[in-house]
Amino acid sequence: MAEEATFNHVPCITLNSYTEHIETVKVGTNELVGEDAQLLGQKVVQMVSGQWKQGELPDRWDGRTAERILQILSEE
């Protein structure tokens, strides 16, 4: 879910202490809150009040992967 939210520029809160795609946290689109209900509440308030940090897409998450693959294959 964090990957799709990141790609679609939607804030994401992960109820875990880790994520398979840490780049979503690094670029600012995902927050890890673990099992901390108070932190979850704070992040939800930030999200709905428009105070969520400005995130960006991680490198190469531009939807052009197939084009890059074809380019590499055509060079060989």
Backbone hydrogen bonds, N-H to C=O, Kabsch-Sander energy under -0.5 kcal/mol:
donor,donor_aa,acceptor,acceptor_aa,energy
5,A,1,M,-2.7
6,T,2,A,-2.3
7,F,3,E,-2.5
8,N,4,E,-2.1
9,H,6,T,-1.6
10,V,5,A,-3.1
12,C,29,T,-1.7
14,T,31,E,-3.2
15,L,13,I,-0.6
16,N,14,T,-1.7
22,I,20,E,-0.5
24,T,21,H,-2.1
25,V,22,I,-0.9
26,K,22,I,-2.2
27,V,23,E,-2.2
28,G,25,V,-0.9
29,T,24,T,-1.8
30,N,24,T,-1.4
31,E,12,C,-1.9
33,V,14,T,-2.6
33,V,31,E,-0.6
34,G,14,T,-0.8
34,G,16,N,-1.8
36,D,33,V,-2.0
37,A,35,E,-1.1
40,L,36,D,-2.4
41,G,37,A,-2.3
42,Q,38,Q,-2.1
43,K,39,L,-2.4
44,V,40,L,-2.5
45,V,41,G,-2.3
46,Q,42,Q,-2.2
47,M,43,K,-2.5
48,V,44,V,-2.8
49,S,45,V,-1.7
50,G,47,M,-1.2
51,Q,46,Q,-2.5
52,W,46,Q,-0.6
55,G,53,K,-0.6
56,E,27,V,-0.9
61,W,58,P,-2.0
68,R,64,R,-2.0
69,I,65,T,-2.5
70,L,66,A,-2.6
71,Q,67,E,-2.2
72,I,68,R,-2.3
73,L,69,I,-2.7
74,S,70,L,-2.2
75,E,71,Q,-1.0
75,E,72,I,-0.5
76,E,72,I,-0.6
76,E,73,L,-0.7
